[in-house]
Amino acid sequence: MGITYEVDKDYNNAFIAYRNAWTIYNQDYQRLFRVGPPQQLKEDLLRTAWLSGLKGEFKAYKDSLRMPDYVYKETDGELIFFWHNGLAPVKAEWGVDFVISGQGGVVYFTNAQMGLSFPFSMEGRSDNEKKGLANLDVFRVAFPKYLERSTYYSRATINANEDTRPLQLVEDVNQIAFKCLQERMGWSLVRPCCGWRLKKRKSMN
């Protein structure tokens, strides 16, 4: 968003967008995806603060970013370069097998390897439900997962006008995908339990 505003010479809104990006990198991206703010964003903050006439913010960011020698220099133009490196992860699945056994009107779903055992009472169940479980020996629960695809290149530099700059990571699609799946998995596993508790509490009231 900051780049879009800056192309239109709307430096004040560009500064606000860059400042929001700086906050998101430090509060969210660093914690969730292990990606910190790139050096370029620091320069963008200082440049647009200066061009917006925000001298107080300009000085404050020079101090907080530890860039006391930064001076804005006007140029004839600039190149905005994005490098999309690698491929996003692919979706697959993994599963847990439960052996089904019955005793005293209770069916047990057991996975000895993981130390899991869930009792399921057959009291009040219909004949179709009882017959269906009687015909099952193994019950499999499938979950989604992502498989990361390794990148061919780990770093790169860009050269222009005898100036060499290393490219910096601004977003890690793999980390974002894994984190989102982790959060969805937690909700998917706990949702049936929450639904039961809410239903029971409602009936008790």
C-alpha positions as CSV (number, residue, x, y, z in Angstrom):
1,M,0.0,0.0,0.0
2,G,2.8,2.4,0.8
3,I,4.4,1.8,-2.6
4,T,1.0,2.5,-4.3
5,Y,0.6,5.8,-2.4
6,E,4.1,6.8,-3.1
7,V,3.9,6.3,-6.8
8,D,1.0,8.7,-6.7
9,K,3.1,11.1,-4.7
10,D,0.8,10.9,-1.7
11,Y,3.6,10.8,0.7
12,N,1.6,11.3,3.9
13,N,-0.6,8.2,3.3
14,A,2.5,6.3,2.1
15,F,4.2,7.1,5.4
16,I,1.1,5.9,7.3
17,A,1.1,2.6,5.3
18,Y,4.8,2.0,5.9
19,R,4.4,2.8,9.6
20,N,1.6,0.2,9.8
21,A,3.7,-2.3,8.0
22,W,6.5,-1.6,10.5
23,T,4.2,-2.3,13.4
24,I,2.8,-5.5,11.8
25,Y,6.3,-6.9,11.2
26,N,7.4,-6.2,14.7
27,Q,4.2,-7.3,16.5
28,D,3.0,-10.2,14.2
29,Y,5.4,-11.3,11.5
30,Q,8.4,-11.6,13.8
31,R,6.4,-13.6,16.4
32,L,4.3,-15.8,14.1
33,F,6.4,-16.3,11.0
34,R,10.0,-15.4,12.1
35,V,10.3,-12.6,9.6
36,G,11.5,-9.2,10.7
37,P,11.2,-5.9,9.0
38,P,13.6,-5.5,6.0
39,Q,16.1,-2.7,5.7
40,Q,14.2,-1.2,2.8
41,L,11.2,-0.6,5.0
42,K,13.3,1.5,7.3
43,E,14.5,3.7,4.5
44,D,10.9,4.0,3.2
45,L,9.7,5.2,6.6
46,L,12.4,7.9,6.8
47,R,12.0,9.0,3.2
48,T,8.2,9.5,3.3
49,A,8.4,11.1,6.7
50,W,10.8,13.7,5.3
51,L,8.7,14.2,2.1
52,S,5.6,14.6,4.2
53,G,7.2,17.3,6.3
54,L,6.9,15.3,9.4
55,K,10.2,16.5,10.9
56,G,9.4,15.2,14.4
57,E,8.6,11.7,13.2
58,F,11.6,11.8,10.9
59,K,14.0,12.5,13.8
60,A,12.2,10.0,16.1
61,Y,12.6,7.2,13.5
62,K,16.2,8.1,12.8
63,D,16.9,7.6,16.5
64,S,14.8,4.4,17.0
65,L,16.1,2.8,13.7
66,R,19.6,3.7,14.6
67,M,20.2,5.5,11.3
68,P,21.6,8.9,12.4
69,D,23.5,9.4,9.1
70,Y,20.4,9.0,6.9
71,V,19.9,12.0,4.5
72,Y,17.2,12.1,1.9
73,K,18.6,12.4,-1.6
74,E,16.3,13.2,-4.6
75,T,16.8,10.9,-7.6
76,D,15.6,10.9,-11.2
77,G,13.8,7.6,-10.7
78,E,13.9,4.2,-8.9
79,L,13.4,0.5,-9.5
80,I,11.0,-1.5,-7.4
81,F,12.1,-5.1,-7.6
82,F,10.3,-8.2,-6.2
83,W,11.8,-11.7,-6.4
84,H,9.4,-14.6,-6.0
85,N,11.6,-17.4,-5.0
86,G,10.4,-21.0,-4.8
87,L,7.0,-22.6,-4.7
88,A,4.3,-22.7,-2.0
89,P,3.8,-25.9,0.0
90,V,1.5,-28.6,-1.3
91,K,-1.4,-30.1,0.6
92,A,-1.3,-33.7,1.8
93,E,-2.8,-35.7,4.6
94,W,-1.9,-37.8,7.6
95,G,-4.1,-40.0,9.6
96,V,-4.6,-41.8,12.9
97,D,-6.0,-45.4,13.0
98,F,-8.2,-46.5,15.8
99,V,-8.9,-50.2,16.6
100,I,-12.6,-50.7,17.6
101,S,-13.5,-53.0,20.4
102,G,-16.6,-53.4,22.6
103,Q,-17.3,-54.3,26.2
104,G,-20.3,-54.0,28.4
105,G,-22.3,-51.7,26.0
106,V,-19.3,-49.4,25.4
107,V,-17.3,-49.2,22.2
108,Y,-13.7,-48.2,22.6
109,F,-11.6,-46.4,19.9
110,T,-8.0,-47.2,20.7
111,N,-4.6,-46.2,19.3
112,A,-2.0,-48.0,21.4
113,Q,0.9,-46.4,19.6
114,M,-0.2,-42.9,20.6
115,G,-1.7,-44.0,23.9
116,L,-5.3,-42.9,23.0
117,S,-8.5,-44.5,24.0
118,F,-12.0,-43.0,23.6
119,P,-15.1,-44.8,25.0
120,F,-18.4,-44.5,23.2
121,S,-21.5,-45.6,25.0
122,M,-24.0,-47.6,22.9
123,E,-26.9,-46.9,25.3
124,G,-29.9,-45.4,23.5
125,R,-28.3,-45.9,20.1
126,S,-30.4,-47.0,17.2
127,D,-30.1,-50.5,15.6
128,N,-28.5,-49.0,12.5
129,E,-25.8,-47.3,14.6
130,K,-25.1,-50.5,16.5
131,K,-24.9,-52.5,13.3
132,G,-22.6,-50.0,11.6
133,L,-20.1,-50.0,14.5
134,A,-20.3,-53.8,14.7
135,N,-19.1,-54.0,11.1
136,L,-16.1,-51.8,11.7
137,D,-12.7,-53.1,12.9
138,V,-10.6,-50.1,12.2
139,F,-11.6,-46.4,12.1
140,R,-9.2,-43.9,10.5
141,V,-9.3,-40.1,11.2
142,A,-7.5,-38.1,8.5
143,F,-6.0,-34.6,8.9
144,P,-4.5,-32.2,6.4
145,K,-0.9,-31.2,6.4
146,Y,1.5,-29.2,4.2
147,L,4.7,-30.5,2.6
148,E,7.3,-27.8,2.1
149,R,9.1,-27.6,-1.2
150,S,12.7,-26.5,-0.9
151,T,13.9,-23.5,-2.8
152,Y,16.8,-23.6,-5.3
153,Y,18.3,-20.3,-4.2
154,S,18.9,-19.1,-0.7
155,R,20.1,-15.6,-1.4
156,A,20.6,-13.1,-4.2
157,T,21.9,-9.6,-4.9
158,I,20.9,-6.8,-7.3
159,N,23.4,-4.5,-8.9
160,A,22.7,-1.1,-10.3
161,N,24.9,2.0,-10.9
162,E,27.9,0.3,-9.2
163,D,25.7,-0.3,-6.1
164,T,25.1,-3.8,-4.8
165,R,22.3,-4.7,-2.5
166,P,21.3,-8.0,-1.0
167,L,17.7,-9.0,-1.4
168,Q,15.8,-9.5,1.9
169,L,13.0,-11.7,2.8
170,V,9.7,-9.8,3.2
171,E,7.2,-12.7,3.4
172,D,7.6,-16.4,3.9
173,V,4.6,-18.2,2.3
174,N,5.6,-21.5,3.9
175,Q,5.6,-20.2,7.4
176,I,2.2,-18.5,6.8
177,A,0.7,-21.7,5.5
178,F,2.0,-23.8,8.3
179,K,0.8,-21.3,11.0
180,C,-2.7,-21.0,9.5
181,L,-3.0,-24.8,9.3
182,Q,-1.9,-25.1,12.9
183,E,-4.5,-22.7,14.1
184,R,-7.3,-24.4,12.1
185,M,-6.2,-27.8,13.4
186,G,-6.5,-26.6,16.9
187,W,-10.0,-25.3,16.3
188,S,-11.1,-28.4,14.4
189,L,-10.0,-30.7,17.2
190,V,-11.6,-28.7,20.0
191,R,-14.8,-27.7,18.2
192,P,-16.8,-30.9,18.8
193,C,-15.9,-30.8,22.5
194,C,-17.0,-27.1,22.7
195,G,-20.2,-27.9,20.9
196,W,-21.0,-30.7,23.4
197,R,-20.3,-28.5,26.4
198,L,-22.4,-25.7,25.1
199,K,-25.3,-28.0,24.4
200,K,-25.1,-29.6,27.8
201,R,-25.0,-26.3,29.6
202,K,-28.0,-25.0,27.6
203,S,-30.0,-28.1,28.5
204,M,-29.1,-27.7,32.2
205,N,-30.4,-24.1,32.2
